[in-house]
């Protein structure tokens, strides 16, 4: 959870610094997608390994 908070802070800093307010929503969606891939991927890989695939 700390990594997510850190990423949100850095994203907000980037948006304010570069004035990318229009891309804020897109960056937020990409951030959430990256976090979900980071959290879900090990579980998916382990389930395929145990299934013998």
C-alpha positions as CSV (number, residue, x, y, z in Angstrom):
1,X,0.0,0.0,0.0
2,X,2.9,2.3,0.6
3,X,4.0,2.0,-3.0
4,X,0.6,3.1,-4.2
5,X,0.6,6.1,-1.9
6,X,4.1,7.0,-3.1
7,X,3.1,6.6,-6.8
8,X,0.0,8.9,-6.3
9,X,2.2,11.6,-4.6
10,X,4.7,11.5,-7.4
11,X,2.0,11.5,-10.1
12,X,0.3,14.5,-8.4
13,X,3.7,16.3,-8.3
14,X,4.3,15.6,-12.0
15,X,0.8,16.9,-12.9
16,X,1.3,20.1,-10.9
17,X,4.9,20.6,-12.2
18,X,4.2,20.1,-15.9
19,X,0.6,21.3,-15.8
20,X,-0.8,18.1,-17.2
21,X,-4.2,18.5,-15.7
22,X,-5.9,17.1,-18.9
23,X,-3.9,13.9,-18.6
24,X,-4.5,13.5,-14.9
25,X,-7.4,11.0,-15.4
26,X,-5.4,8.9,-17.9
27,X,-2.4,8.8,-15.6
28,X,-4.6,7.8,-12.7
29,X,-6.1,4.9,-14.7
30,X,-2.6,3.8,-15.8
31,X,-1.5,3.9,-12.2
32,X,-4.3,1.8,-10.9
33,X,-3.8,-0.7,-13.8
34,X,-0.1,-1.0,-13.0
35,X,-0.8,-1.5,-9.3
36,X,-3.4,-4.2,-10.1
37,X,-1.0,-6.0,-12.4
38,X,1.7,-5.8,-9.7
39,X,-0.6,-7.3,-7.1
40,X,-2.5,-9.9,-9.2
41,X,0.3,-11.3,-11.4
42,X,2.1,-13.4,-8.8
43,X,-1.2,-15.0,-7.7
44,X,-2.1,-15.8,-11.3
45,X,1.3,-17.3,-12.0
46,X,1.3,-19.5,-8.9
47,X,-2.2,-20.8,-9.7
48,X,-1.0,-21.9,-13.2
49,X,2.1,-23.5,-11.8
50,X,0.0,-25.5,-9.3
51,X,-2.4,-26.5,-12.0
52,X,0.5,-28.0,-14.0
53,X,0.1,-25.7,-17.0
